[in-house]
């Protein structure tokens, strides 16, 4: 059995999609180490500052 530690990233209850750079950087670094697990159980709302024009 492999003894590598699984890297855990827990998303906050209110997740700002404009902060995806932080998640992408963490994932990139964590994948170099080994396995990862993302916990989104606490997410109740996604927010963004992006403007949409229809």
MARTI-269315 format. One record per residue: residue number from 1; residue in one letter; x, y, z of N, C-alpha, C in turn. Coordinates in nm, 4 decimals, always signed. Example, Ala and Ser with C-alpha at 12.3 -4.5 7.8 and 13.67 -1.06 7.14 Angstrom:
- 1  A  +1.3190  -0.5690  +0.7800  +1.2300  -0.4500  +0.7800  +1.3200  -0.3300  +0.7800
- 2  S  +1.2850  -0.2250  +0.7080  +1.3670  -0.1060  +0.7140  +1.2900  +0.0030  +0.7870
***
This chain:
- 1  X  +0.0843  -0.1174  +0.0000  +0.0000  +0.0000  +0.0000  +0.0893  +0.1244  +0.0000
- 2  X  +0.0464  +0.2257  -0.0732  +0.1221  +0.3501  -0.0851  +0.1009  +0.4350  +0.0399
- 3  X  +0.2099  +0.4898  +0.0942  +0.2024  +0.5696  +0.2164  +0.2005  +0.7199  +0.1900
- 4  X  +0.1753  +0.7635  +0.0652  +0.1751  +0.9069  +0.0367  +0.0525  +0.9716  +0.0985
- 5  X  +0.0722  +1.0935  +0.1441  -0.0352  +1.1675  +0.2082  -0.1246  +1.2316  +0.1024
- 6  X  -0.2559  +1.2246  +0.1221  -0.3507  +1.2893  +0.0317  -0.3623  +1.4358  +0.0726
- 7  X  -0.3420  +1.5257  -0.0236  -0.3527  +1.6697  +0.0009  -0.5010  +1.7080  -0.0035
- 8  X  -0.5502  +1.7757  +0.0992  -0.6910  +1.8122  +0.1100  -0.7086  +1.9628  +0.0944
- 9  X  -0.8022  +2.0033  +0.0079  -0.8377  +2.1436  -0.0099  -0.9867  +2.1547  +0.0162
- 10  X  -1.0251  +2.2272  +0.1207  -1.1654  +2.2431  +0.1562  -1.2135  +2.3798  +0.1081
- 11  X  -1.3159  +2.3789  +0.0240  -1.3723  +2.5030  -0.0278  -1.4582  +2.5686  +0.0802
- 12  X  -1.4593  +2.7019  +0.0859  -1.5402  +2.7724  +0.1869  -1.6891  +2.7684  +0.1523
- 13  X  -1.7729  +2.8058  +0.2486  -1.9178  +2.8062  +0.2295  -1.9634  +2.8985  +0.1181
- 14  X  -1.8982  +3.0137  +0.1062  -1.9247  +3.1067  -0.0031  -1.7987  +3.1097  -0.0874
- 15  X  -1.8069  +3.0546  -0.2068  -1.6895  +3.0391  -0.2917  -1.6898  +3.1462  -0.4000
- 16  X  -1.5849  +3.2265  -0.4027  -1.5704  +3.3347  -0.5003  -1.4989  +3.2799  -0.6237
- 17  X  -1.5704  +3.2678  -0.7349  -1.5087  +3.2115  -0.8553  -1.3994  +3.3017  -0.9117
- 18  X  -1.3950  +3.4286  -0.8685  -1.2863  +3.5164  -0.9105  -1.1553  +3.4794  -0.8404
- 19  X  -1.1635  +3.3954  -0.7390  -1.0444  +3.3519  -0.6659  -0.9949  +3.2157  -0.7149
- 20  X  -1.0332  +3.1765  -0.8349  -0.9933  +3.0468  -0.8897  -0.8418  +3.0357  -0.9078
- 21  X  -0.7726  +3.1487  -0.9204  -0.6276  +3.1444  -0.9349  -0.5627  +3.0763  -0.8155
- 22  X  -0.6118  +3.1045  -0.6954  -0.5579  +3.0421  -0.5742  -0.5783  +2.8907  -0.5784
- 23  X  -0.6985  +2.8474  -0.6168  -0.7270  +2.7047  -0.6257  -0.6407  +2.6391  -0.7325
- 24  X  -0.6273  +2.7016  -0.8482  -0.5464  +2.6458  -0.9562  -0.4003  +2.6315  -0.9141
- 25  X  -0.3473  +2.7316  -0.8450  -0.2092  +2.7253  -0.7987  -0.1911  +2.6127  -0.6963
- 26  X  -0.2865  +2.6010  -0.6039  -0.2788  +2.4954  -0.5032  -0.2834  +2.3586  -0.5706
- 27  X  -0.3767  +2.3415  -0.6668  -0.3883  +2.2126  -0.7362  -0.2603  +2.1771  -0.8110
- 28  X  -0.2024  +2.2744  -0.8768  -0.0791  +2.2510  -0.9517  +0.0313  +2.2025  -0.8595
- 29  X  +0.0475  +2.2678  -0.7455  +0.1504  +2.2281  -0.6498  +0.1190  +2.0937  -0.5855
- 30  X  -0.0064  +2.0707  -0.5511  -0.0452  +1.9468  -0.4842  -0.0292  +1.8260  -0.5761
- 31  X  -0.0601  +1.8426  -0.7041  -0.0478  +1.7307  -0.7977  +0.0960  +1.6844  -0.8135
- 32  X  +0.1907  +1.7751  -0.7949  +0.3308  +1.7369  -0.8022  +0.3696  +1.6464  -0.6852
- 33  X  +0.2990  +1.6607  -0.5725  +0.3291  +1.5828  -0.4526  +0.2621  +1.4456  -0.4586
- 34  X  +0.1378  +1.4406  -0.5058  +0.0662  +1.3134  -0.5083  -0.0830  +1.3338  -0.5237
- 35  X  -0.1583  +1.2516  -0.4507  -0.3038  +1.2534  -0.4629  -0.3636  +1.3780  -0.3974
- 36  X  -0.4803  +1.4202  -0.4497  -0.5508  +1.5355  -0.3939  -0.6968  +1.5002  -0.3708
- 37  X  -0.7584  +1.5741  -0.2818  -0.9012  +1.5608  -0.2565  -0.9563  +1.7009  -0.2347
- 38  X  -1.0645  +1.7338  -0.3057  -1.1296  +1.8635  -0.2899  -1.2634  +1.8404  -0.2218
- 39  X  -1.2842  +1.9093  -0.1098  -1.4075  +1.8959  -0.0341  -1.4935  +2.0195  -0.0595
- 40  X  -1.6058  +2.0023  -0.1259  -1.6973  +2.1125  -0.1542  -1.8263  +2.1019  -0.0760
- 41  X  -1.8278  +2.0199  +0.0295  -1.9504  +1.9959  +0.1056  -2.0056  +2.1216  +0.1722
- 42  X  -1.9194  +2.2158  +0.2070  -1.9639  +2.3366  +0.2768  -2.0122  +2.4469  +0.1823
- 43  X  -1.9919  +2.4317  +0.0526  -2.0285  +2.5368  -0.0431  -2.1809  +2.5478  -0.0507
- 44  X  -2.2307  +2.6673  -0.0207  -2.3741  +2.6933  -0.0303  -2.4047  +2.8005  -0.1343
- 45  X  -2.2995  +2.8755  -0.1735  -2.3215  +2.9841  -0.2694  -2.1933  +3.0127  -0.3457
- 46  X  -2.2069  +3.0382  -0.4758  -2.0965  +3.0820  -0.5605  -2.1184  +3.2285  -0.5929
- 47  X  -2.0109  +3.3078  -0.5832  -2.0215  +3.4503  -0.6136  -1.9136  +3.4897  -0.7124
- 48  X  -1.9374  +3.6007  -0.7835  -1.8404  +3.6527  -0.8779  -1.8580  +3.8040  -0.8917
- 49  X  -1.7524  +3.8708  -0.9318  -1.7586  +4.0138  -0.9586  -1.7740  +4.0411  -1.1080
- 50  X  -1.7776  +3.9356  -1.1867  -1.7857  +3.9493  -1.3326  -1.9183  +4.0134  -1.3737
- 51  X  -1.9111  +4.0956  -1.4753  -2.0300  +4.1596  -1.5300  -2.0735  +4.0866  -1.6557
- 52  X  -2.1999  +4.0633  -1.6680  -2.2540  +3.9971  -1.7877  -2.3420  +4.0952  -1.8644
- 53  X  -2.3247  +4.1005  -1.9922  -2.4069  +4.1834  -2.0783  -2.4864  +4.0931  -2.1708
- 54  X  -2.6160  +4.1070  -2.1720  -2.7012  +4.0217  -2.2570  -2.7438  +4.0957  -2.3793
***
